[in-house]
Every structure is written in structure tokens, then in C-alpha cells.
Amino acid sequence: MMSMHRMAVIGDHDSIMGFKALGVSVFPVRDGQEGAAVLRQIGKEDYGVIFITENVGEEMLPVVQEFAARPLPAILYIPNNQGSTGIGLEKIRRIVERAVGVDILTGKEGSQ
């Protein structure tokens, strides 16, 4: 039988508490320093996907990058309750460009 990975979200309290109703583990933090500590801890657990609000994720980029080479957990940026900063979309664009050699959003070939 295949084990199911859990999902988590790290971010400011007001932006993430709604995820609790969906069965997602929520980890409210005040800033990127707290977020980095939480990510290092839960990154060792059985989480398949960890969502991080963009505003907190910006402040903890070096720690997020430590997880980039690992297959799991997948770390995805989401907007906070104030709206998107564009960080999440930019990260997805770079991943796809690296994988296929073309920026699929603009159609330009990447510089590999």
C-alpha cells in the first residue's frame, strides 16, 4: 500500500489559517527567520508538498534553496492575503525553462 505524504503551509497567521479546514498542517510564523527554522524541522518529516507564502519565502530563500535538489518535499510559493509579489510565478518559469530550454511564458530560448 502506498503511503500518502502530508501537505503543510508556512506563512503569516492570517494568510494560512484557512488551509487548516482543508486538512493541511499550518505553521504560522512572524518572519522568514521563524519560517526557516520551521522548514528545516518539517523538511525532515513526511511532507510531500510545503507551501510558503511569498512574503515569508522571500526572507528565507537560502533555506528554501537547500531543499531544491531533493525530490520531496516540493516547495511552492503562494500569495499571502495581501496579494502576489510574483515570486511564485517566477520560480515556476525558471524551473520550466531549465527543464525544456525555453521560457514558455514568453517563448524565448533560455541561456543554458
Backbone as CSV, one residue per row, in Angstrom:
resi,resn,N_x,N_y,N_z,CA_x,CA_y,CA_z,C_x,C_y,C_z
1,MET,0.846,-1.187,0.000,0.000,0.000,0.000,0.889,1.248,0.000
2,MET,0.560,2.198,-0.826,1.360,3.412,-0.959,1.049,4.394,0.175
3,SER,2.107,4.946,0.769,1.871,5.911,1.847,1.594,7.281,1.251
4,MET,0.738,8.005,1.895,0.373,9.346,1.434,1.237,10.368,2.161
5,HIS,1.738,11.311,1.402,2.506,12.387,2.007,1.551,13.480,2.451
6,ARG,1.896,14.122,3.528,1.079,15.221,4.041,1.465,16.515,3.353
7,MET,0.617,17.526,3.515,0.894,18.865,2.995,0.969,19.830,4.164
8,ALA,1.813,20.857,4.003,1.975,21.870,5.045,2.008,23.238,4.390
9,VAL,1.738,24.256,5.200,1.859,25.632,4.735,2.529,26.445,5.841
10,ILE,3.495,27.276,5.418,4.226,28.163,6.327,3.947,29.590,5.886
11,GLY,3.583,30.443,6.835,3.340,31.840,6.484,2.729,32.600,7.647
12,ASP,2.343,33.828,7.360,1.727,34.634,8.412,0.356,34.066,8.754
13,HIS,-0.010,34.193,10.005,-1.232,33.597,10.563,-2.465,33.875,9.709
14,ASP,-2.719,35.123,9.381,-3.948,35.483,8.669,-4.026,34.866,7.280
15,SER,-2.881,34.648,6.642,-2.868,34.119,5.282,-3.034,32.608,5.215
16,ILE,-2.672,31.902,6.272,-2.629,30.431,6.156,-3.683,29.675,6.952
17,MET,-4.364,30.301,7.879,-5.261,29.553,8.749,-6.412,28.880,7.996
18,GLY,-6.811,29.413,6.866,-7.865,28.787,6.067,-7.482,27.409,5.555
19,PHE,-6.190,27.153,5.417,-5.723,25.855,4.939,-6.023,24.742,5.931
20,LYS,-6.164,25.099,7.198,-6.426,24.103,8.238,-7.727,23.351,7.942
21,ALA,-8.727,24.052,7.432,-10.012,23.434,7.108,-9.878,22.399,5.987
22,LEU,-8.808,22.494,5.203,-8.569,21.553,4.110,-7.712,20.363,4.544
23,GLY,-7.351,20.321,5.812,-6.536,19.223,6.317,-5.041,19.424,6.128
24,VAL,-4.641,20.642,5.787,-3.236,20.960,5.604,-2.656,21.369,6.960
25,SER,-1.456,20.893,7.273,-0.789,21.298,8.514,-0.349,22.749,8.367
26,VAL,-0.715,23.595,9.319,-0.370,25.020,9.232,0.696,25.376,10.265
27,PHE,1.639,26.195,9.817,2.733,26.634,10.674,2.844,28.149,10.579
28,PRO,2.082,28.861,11.438,2.150,30.320,11.403,3.491,30.819,11.946
29,VAL,4.079,31.766,11.226,5.355,32.365,11.632,5.257,33.874,11.488
30,ARG,6.136,34.589,12.195,6.142,36.050,12.122,7.051,36.585,11.026
31,ASP,8.098,35.789,10.680,9.053,36.285,9.684,9.819,35.115,9.067
32,GLY,10.732,35.443,8.155,11.498,34.427,7.463,12.420,33.632,8.361
33,GLN,12.910,34.254,9.424,13.799,33.537,10.349,13.035,32.398,11.026
34,GLU,11.827,32.691,11.502,10.990,31.636,12.093,10.620,30.617,11.027
35,GLY,10.304,31.105,9.838,9.926,30.218,8.737,11.037,29.251,8.384
36,ALA,12.277,29.745,8.367,13.428,28.891,8.051,13.584,27.781,9.082
37,ALA,13.412,28.124,10.352,13.526,27.122,11.418,12.439,26.064,11.266
38,VAL,11.214,26.493,10.968,10.108,25.552,10.783,10.381,24.659,9.575
39,LEU,10.826,25.247,8.461,11.092,24.460,7.258,12.168,23.408,7.508
40,ARG,13.223,23.788,8.198,14.286,22.814,8.494,13.734,21.647,9.313
41,GLN,12.811,21.944,10.230,12.245,20.890,11.070,11.275,20.005,10.282
42,ILE,10.293,20.608,9.632,9.278,19.778,8.963,9.806,19.164,7.669
43,GLY,10.898,19.709,7.142,11.512,19.127,5.949,12.033,17.722,6.194
44,LYS,12.223,17.369,7.459,12.689,16.025,7.848,11.516,15.058,8.002
45,GLU,10.302,15.586,8.001,9.116,14.764,8.234,8.514,14.312,6.907
46,ASP,7.365,13.693,6.968,6.739,13.069,5.798,5.816,14.042,5.038
47,TYR,6.360,15.185,4.644,5.576,16.138,3.865,5.964,16.037,2.397
48,GLY,4.970,15.912,1.533,5.215,15.843,0.097,5.251,17.214,-0.535
49,VAL,4.429,18.127,-0.002,4.344,19.495,-0.512,4.324,20.454,0.674
50,ILE,5.150,21.495,0.575,5.138,22.554,1.585,4.916,23.870,0.847
51,PHE,3.811,24.522,1.157,3.513,25.836,0.603,4.107,26.888,1.533
52,ILE,4.667,27.943,0.961,5.209,29.043,1.754,4.684,30.332,1.159
53,THR,4.156,31.215,2.011,3.678,32.491,1.481,4.875,33.282,0.949
54,GLU,4.656,33.985,-0.148,5.740,34.688,-0.832,6.486,35.657,0.067
55,ASN,5.749,36.395,0.888,6.409,37.395,1.737,7.373,36.751,2.732
56,VAL,7.015,35.609,3.288,7.901,34.889,4.213,8.991,34.170,3.420
57,GLY,8.640,33.581,2.300,9.591,32.841,1.481,10.740,33.688,0.975
58,GLU,10.457,34.959,0.683,11.498,35.886,0.228,12.622,35.993,1.252
59,GLU,12.242,36.001,2.519,13.197,36.194,3.611,13.964,34.925,3.964
60,MET,13.558,33.783,3.404,14.202,32.521,3.766,14.703,31.761,2.547
61,LEU,15.001,32.491,1.485,15.423,31.889,0.229,16.610,30.930,0.359
62,PRO,17.670,31.254,1.109,18.785,30.307,1.223,18.365,28.946,1.777
63,VAL,17.451,28.944,2.730,16.998,27.677,3.305,16.122,26.925,2.311
64,VAL,15.275,27.640,1.587,14.442,27.004,0.562,15.344,26.361,-0.488
65,GLN,16.416,27.037,-0.856,17.324,26.509,-1.875,18.044,25.245,-1.408
66,GLU,18.199,25.068,-0.109,18.796,23.835,0.420,17.945,22.616,0.044
67,PHE,16.653,22.827,-0.136,15.729,21.739,-0.447,15.543,21.537,-1.950
68,ALA,16.093,22.418,-2.771,15.852,22.401,-4.215,16.307,21.111,-4.892
69,ALA,17.377,20.499,-4.424,17.901,19.293,-5.065,17.162,18.027,-4.634
70,ARG,16.334,18.137,-3.625,15.608,16.964,-3.123,14.315,16.774,-3.905
71,PRO,13.932,15.514,-4.143,12.652,15.293,-4.836,11.450,15.679,-3.966
72,LEU,11.553,15.437,-2.671,10.477,15.798,-1.744,11.099,16.412,-0.505
73,PRO,10.459,17.342,0.093,9.168,17.909,-0.263,9.295,18.919,-1.410
74,ALA,8.237,18.996,-2.196,8.146,20.055,-3.196,7.767,21.327,-2.451
75,ILE,8.476,22.413,-2.719,8.193,23.674,-2.041,7.633,24.650,-3.068
76,LEU,6.445,25.157,-2.781,5.759,26.061,-3.695,5.408,27.355,-2.982
77,TYR,5.635,28.468,-3.662,5.262,29.770,-3.106,3.811,30.084,-3.463
78,ILE,3.116,30.674,-2.503,1.735,31.107,-2.721,1.613,32.554,-2.260
79,PRO,0.670,33.296,-2.843,0.469,34.682,-2.384,-0.049,34.688,-0.951
80,ASN,0.247,35.767,-0.231,-0.366,35.903,1.088,-1.698,36.611,0.914
81,ASN,-2.343,36.979,2.005,-3.662,37.602,1.912,-3.609,39.032,1.369
82,GLN,-2.408,39.576,1.143,-2.261,40.913,0.559,-2.086,40.866,-0.954
83,GLY,-1.962,39.651,-1.519,-1.790,39.508,-2.958,-0.416,38.962,-3.301
84,SER,-0.193,38.745,-4.584,1.038,38.125,-5.058,2.139,39.138,-5.310
85,THR,3.367,38.718,-5.021,4.534,39.538,-5.360,5.151,39.067,-6.671
86,GLY,4.674,37.943,-7.209,5.195,37.408,-8.463,6.327,36.411,-8.284
87,ILE,6.774,36.193,-7.062,7.896,35.288,-6.800,7.557,33.855,-7.210
88,GLY,6.365,33.401,-6.869,5.972,32.028,-7.184,5.963,31.766,-8.678
89,LEU,5.388,32.666,-9.447,5.341,32.509,-10.896,6.739,32.540,-11.493
90,GLU,7.600,33.405,-10.992,8.974,33.491,-11.486,9.727,32.187,-11.227
91,LYS,9.529,31.593,-10.051,10.204,30.335,-9.733,9.748,29.233,-10.684
92,ILE,8.445,29.148,-10.925,7.923,28.142,-11.852,8.491,28.367,-13.251
93,ARG,8.558,29.614,-13.687,9.094,29.934,-15.015,10.532,29.453,-15.144
94,ARG,11.361,29.698,-14.121,12.764,29.282,-14.160,12.910,27.765,-14.175
95,ILE,12.079,27.062,-13.402,12.136,25.597,-13.370,11.791,25.021,-14.736
96,VAL,10.722,25.523,-15.339,10.302,25.022,-16.650,11.341,25.371,-17.708
97,GLU,11.886,26.582,-17.661,12.900,26.979,-18.629,14.124,26.073,-18.528
98,ARG,14.530,25.749,-17.309,15.683,24.871,-17.119,15.372,23.470,-17.652
99,ALA,14.130,23.019,-17.487,13.758,21.668,-17.902,13.624,21.533,-19.419
100,VAL,13.045,22.537,-20.076,12.774,22.416,-21.513,13.613,23.339,-22.373
101,GLY,14.356,24.263,-21.766,15.230,25.148,-22.527,14.544,26.352,-23.134
102,VAL,13.263,26.544,-22.857,12.518,27.673,-23.408,11.641,28.265,-22.309
103,ASP,11.580,29.581,-22.262,10.657,30.247,-21.350,9.271,30.133,-21.974
104,ILE,8.433,29.262,-21.426,7.129,29.002,-22.040,6.180,30.189,-21.935
105,LEU,6.476,31.125,-21.056,5.599,32.283,-20.919,5.891,33.349,-21.958
106,THR,7.152,33.435,-22.442,7.487,34.427,-23.456,7.922,33.800,-24.770
107,GLY,8.238,32.509,-24.742,8.665,31.810,-25.950,10.131,32.017,-26.278
108,LYS,10.882,32.686,-25.416,12.298,32.920,-25.663,13.121,31.733,-25.190
109,GLU,14.176,31.440,-25.959,15.071,30.352,-25.561,15.937,30.800,-24.402
110,GLY,16.168,29.868,-23.481,16.967,30.175,-22.289,18.444,30.191,-22.583
111,SER,19.194,30.686,-21.639,20.658,30.731,-21.777,21.264,29.644,-20.904
112,GLN,21.385,28.462,-21.450,21.915,27.339,-20.672,23.349,27.173,-20.885
